[in-house]
Amino acid sequence: MKKIACLLITALLLITTINAQTKKWKELDEFHTVMSETFHPAEEGKLGPIKSRSQEMVDKATAWVRSDAPEGFDKKAVNPLLKKLLKGTKKLNGLVKNNASDKEITDQLTIVHDVFHQVEEKCEKKESH
């Protein structure tokens, strides 16, 4: 009976450790969803999604900038890039609202996409030594 109890405790500790290590930054994931659902269609020349969701992208970027980073993430390291991301989404939204050319919108969406990936790379958890 002691062995079963010991195994159960070990399994619970292992599951808890794995869950803690895979904890996500909710606002990163929410922004990523909008980025994915607008950028990939734009790669195929379909700008409808970004034209209808550019304000949502600004809102998600704003929420991310204002959020508290989960444990294990260094928000100070990503703050400058998050601010750049927000600025880029606002510019993109302005282009959409002002009926800019498809090329201008696509170019700005690509810039925002690239900055997002820079932020994402900085958000990867670093192992402490």
Summary of the structure (lengths in Angstrom):
residues: 129
radius of gyration: 19.3
end to end distance: 38.5
largest distance: 71.4
contacts: 340
relative contact order: 0.13
helix: 79%
strand: 0%
